[in-house]
């Protein structure tokens, strides 16, 4: 995996942490969707 992809994933995951911290009472699992790759 390239450095740029690792950095992008790290920033994305940091966004999850930030949102979970800012909105602790929101049920993030209830609103998430997992789609197969390419969709």
N, C-alpha and C positions, 0 to 999 in steps of 0.2 A: 504494500500500500504506500502510495507516495506521501511525501511530507505534506503537500497541500491538502490531500484528502484527510489525513490525520488531523490537521489543523482545523479544517472545516467541521469535522465530527466533534472535535473538542469544543469549538465555539457553539455548535448546536446543543451539545449536552450541557454546557454552561448556561445556555438560555433556559433549558428545562429547570435547572437548579434555581436560577433567578426567579422564574415565574412561580415555582413552588414556594419559594421564600416570600414573595410578594403577595401571593394568594393562597395561604395555607389551608383555608377551609374549602377550596374548590376541589371537586373530585376529578382529577386529571385522568384517571383510568377510565372513567365512564364516558369521556368525550374523545378518547383516542381511537384511531382506526389504523389497523395494520393492513396494508395492501401489498400484494405480490409485486416484486420488482418490475419496473417498467410501466406501471399503471399510475 
